[in-house]
């Protein structure tokens, strides 16, 4: 497994730890605006990393499945 894949999975797991608390704080109206922007930035960066990982896999002949084979 590539180092880039391991780092991406670690980032996904780190964000996942906070999703429940962020969702709850949004529902209760207790998540400050600055924290909303901060978490949105983390999600955007994570999305960019996943896009880059997919592009790298595609150009290298694919580590994962194609869109035709599997959708998350």
N, C-alpha and C positions, 0 to 999 in steps of 0.2 A: 504494500500500500504506500502511496506517495505521501511525503511529508505534508504537502499542500492539502491533501485529503484529510489527514489527521488534524491539522490545524483548523480546517473548516468545520469538522465534526466537533472539535472542542469549542469553537465559537458558537455553534448551534446549541450545544448543551449548556453553555454559560447563559445564553439569552433565554433558553427554555426555563431555567431556574427562576427567572423573574417574570415570566409571562402571566402567571396566575395572580401574583401580587399587583402587577400593573393593571390587569383587567379588573380586579376587585376595586382598586383605587379609582379607576375610571368610572366604574358603576356607582361608587359612593360619592363621587365628586371630590375626592381627597388627593388626587394626583396633581401636584403643582404644574403650572404651565411649563416651567423650565424643565421639569422632569419628563413631561410629555415630549418636548422637543429633543431632549437627551436620548430617550428611548427610541424615538423615531429615527434619530441619527444612527443608532446602533443597528436597527433593523435595516436601514438603507445600506449601511456598510456591509452587513451580512448578506443582503441580496446581491450586492455588487461582487462580493467574494464568490458566491455560488454561481453567478453568471460567468465569472472568469474561470472558475473550476470547470464548468461545462464546456466553455470554449476551448480550454486547454485539452480536455479529454477528447473533444471532437477533432481537434487538429492533430492529436497524437494517435488517432485511430480508435479512441473510445475506451474508457475504463468502465463507464456505466452503460446503461441502456439508452437507446434512442427514444425520442418522443413517441415513436410509433409503438415501441415495445412496452413502455411503462410510464405512467404519469403519477406523480406524487399526490 
